[in-house]
Amino acid sequence: MRILIAEDEPVLASQLKKTLMSEGLTVDVAVDGAEAQYLGETEPYDVIILDLGLPIRDGLTVLKNLRSGGNDTSILILTARNDWTDRVDGLDAGADDYLTKPFHMAELSARVRALIRRKAGKATPVFSKDDVTFDTRTNQVMVNGIPTNLTSQEIAVLSYLFHNSGRLVSRTELSDHIYQHDGDRDSNTIAVFVNRLRKKLGSDLIETVRGRGYVIKATA
């Protein structure tokens, strides 16, 4: 899953990026409102973490511009402002959730996971299909109750397919959601990751629709 962090405080932005990447998420960082809006409009993020106090263009303006342009990406606003009206303004402008600084990283991570599940229409953080279970809180994958080690790329592909279970996902879409915006995207490598997952998790978990993409059918 792919996240945009729009935060101009270098230390906090670095901490957020490190925390989310350690959980298997792909993360881009924007340091001002203009960059945040550009990336939000041109890249397919699953969640945008948006500080309201951004330079050049404030976060509330970025939020309003994204929503007015039809962007429905889940947005979590961050604010150092204690005035409840700022939070109300953000939610009324289209934000899905908010956190007031300072906050605990564990809470932010939990809220991001919840937003990803909500957008995918999933109620539980643990996905199950046949003999495979995937816990999005820890990225632990088990087959018949036995833990299975996956690489970060394999986890990224599996997570996106599980969150979109029941829906056909193309190689290009997968590539867009597991690589950073300035990364070297190669949709052909997706087939390699899928083949590795099949060897580790079973050949029936991920189905191929020839020439169109992949699907994990309905999950528990």
C-alpha positions in Angstrom: 0.0 0.0 0.0 1.3 3.5 -0.9 1.3 6.5 1.5 2.0 10.2 0.9 3.3 12.1 4.0 2.9 15.9 3.6 4.9 17.3 6.5 7.4 20.1 6.5 9.1 19.3 9.8 12.1 17.2 8.7 12.5 15.2 11.9 8.8 14.3 12.1 8.6 13.5 8.4 11.6 11.2 8.8 10.2 9.4 11.8 6.8 8.9 10.0 8.5 7.6 6.9 10.7 5.2 8.9 7.8 3.9 11.0 5.5 3.3 8.0 8.1 1.7 5.8 9.0 -0.6 8.7 5.4 -1.9 8.4 5.8 -2.7 4.8 4.2 0.4 3.3 5.6 2.4 0.4 6.1 6.0 1.4 6.6 9.3 -0.4 7.2 12.7 1.3 6.1 16.2 0.3 7.6 19.1 2.2 5.2 21.8 1.2 1.6 22.2 0.1 2.3 22.7 -3.6 4.3 19.5 -3.8 1.6 17.6 -1.8 -1.2 18.7 -4.1 0.8 17.9 -7.2 1.7 14.4 -5.9 -1.9 13.9 -4.6 -3.3 14.7 -8.1 -0.8 12.7 -10.1 0.0 9.6 -8.0 -2.3 6.8 -6.9 -2.0 6.8 -3.1 -4.0 4.7 -0.6 -3.7 7.2 2.2 -2.4 10.8 2.4 -1.2 12.1 5.8 -1.6 15.8 5.5 -0.3 18.4 7.9 -2.5 21.5 8.0 0.4 23.9 8.7 2.3 23.4 5.4 4.3 26.2 3.8 3.6 27.7 0.3 0.0 26.2 0.4 -1.6 25.3 3.6 -3.0 21.8 4.2 -6.6 22.8 4.3 -6.4 24.4 0.9 -4.6 21.3 -0.4 -7.4 19.2 1.0 -10.2 21.3 -0.5 -8.4 21.4 -3.9 -8.0 17.6 -4.0 -11.6 17.0 -3.1 -13.0 19.6 -5.5 -10.9 17.8 -8.2 -12.6 14.5 -7.5 -9.8 12.9 -5.6 -11.2 10.4 -3.1 -8.0 9.2 -1.5 -8.3 8.6 2.2 -6.8 11.6 4.1 -5.6 11.8 7.6 -4.9 15.4 8.8 -2.3 16.3 11.3 -2.5 19.6 13.2 -0.6 21.3 16.0 -3.6 23.6 16.5 -5.7 23.0 19.6 -8.7 24.9 18.3 -11.5 22.3 17.7 -12.8 24.4 14.9 -9.6 23.6 12.8 -10.4 19.9 13.2 -14.0 20.5 12.2 -13.0 22.5 9.2 -10.7 19.7 8.1 -13.3 17.0 8.5 -16.0 19.2 6.8 -13.6 19.8 3.9 -13.3 16.0 3.3 -10.7 14.6 5.6 -11.4 11.1 6.8 -9.6 11.3 10.2 -7.3 13.5 12.2 -4.6 13.5 14.8 -3.4 16.4 17.0 0.3 16.8 17.6 2.0 15.4 19.6 0.8 11.9 19.0 2.1 8.3 19.4 3.4 6.6 16.3 1.5 3.5 17.1 -1.8 5.4 17.1 -1.0 7.0 13.7 -0.1 3.5 12.2 -3.3 2.1 13.5 -5.4 4.9 12.0 -3.6 4.5 8.7 -4.3 0.8 8.7 -8.0 1.5 9.6 -8.3 4.0 6.7 -6.8 1.4 4.2 -9.3 -1.2 5.4 -12.2 1.1 5.4 -11.5 2.2 1.8 -11.2 -1.4 0.8 -14.4 -2.3 2.6 -12.7 -4.6 5.0 -13.8 -4.8 8.6 -11.0 -6.9 10.1 -7.2 -6.4 10.2 -6.7 -10.1 9.6 -7.4 -11.6 6.2 -7.9 -15.4 5.6 -8.2 -17.4 2.4 -8.1 -21.1 2.4 -5.0 -22.1 4.6 -3.4 -18.6 4.4 -3.9 -15.8 7.0 -2.3 -12.3 6.8 -2.3 -10.0 9.8 -2.0 -6.4 8.5 -1.0 -5.2 12.0 2.2 -7.2 12.0 2.5 -8.3 8.4 2.7 -11.9 9.7 1.7 -14.5 7.1 0.8 -18.0 8.2 0.1 -21.1 6.2 -1.7 -23.8 8.1 -0.8 -22.0 11.3 2.9 -21.9 10.5 4.7 -18.5 10.1 6.0 -17.9 6.6 8.8 -15.5 5.8 8.2 -13.1 2.9 10.3 -10.3 1.4 9.1 -6.7 1.7 8.1 -6.7 -2.0 6.2 -9.9 -1.6 4.3 -8.5 1.4 3.5 -5.4 -0.5 2.0 -7.4 -3.4 0.1 -9.7 -1.1 -1.2 -6.8 1.0 -2.6 -5.0 -2.0 -4.2 -8.1 -3.4 -5.8 -9.0 0.0 -7.1 -5.5 0.5 -8.6 -5.6 -3.0 -9.8 -9.2 -2.8 -12.6 -10.1 -5.1 -11.4 -7.5 -7.6 -9.1 -7.9 -10.6 -5.9 -6.0 -10.2 -3.6 -5.3 -13.2 0.2 -5.5 -13.1 0.3 -1.8 -13.7 -2.0 -1.0 -10.8 0.1 -3.2 -8.5 3.3 -1.6 -9.7 1.8 1.9 -9.0 1.0 0.9 -5.4 4.2 -0.7 -4.4 6.9 1.6 -5.8 7.7 5.2 -4.8 6.9 8.0 -7.3 10.6 8.4 -8.3 11.3 4.6 -8.2 12.1 2.4 -11.2 8.7 0.8 -11.8 8.7 -2.4 -13.8 5.3 -4.2 -14.1 7.1 -7.3 -15.4 8.7 -7.9 -12.0 5.2 -8.2 -10.5 4.9 -11.6 -12.2 8.1 -12.7 -10.4 6.7 -11.6 -7.0 3.4 -13.4 -7.7 5.2 -16.6 -8.6 7.3 -16.5 -5.4 4.1 -16.0 -3.4 2.5 -19.0 -5.0 5.5 -21.2 -4.2 5.4 -20.1 -0.5 1.7 -19.8 0.0 0.1 -22.3 -2.4 -0.6 -22.1 -6.1 -4.4 -21.5 -5.7 -4.3 -18.4 -3.6 -3.6 -15.9 -6.4 -5.4 -16.4 -9.6 -4.2 -15.1 -13.0 -6.6 -13.7 -15.5 -4.5 -13.9 -18.6 -3.5 -10.6 -20.1 -5.5 -8.7 -17.4 -4.0 -9.2 -14.0 -4.5 -11.1 -10.7 -7.1 -11.7 -8.1 -7.5 -13.2 -4.7 -11.2 -14.3 -4.6 -13.5 -13.6 -1.7 -11.8 -13.8 1.7 -12.9 -14.3 5.3 
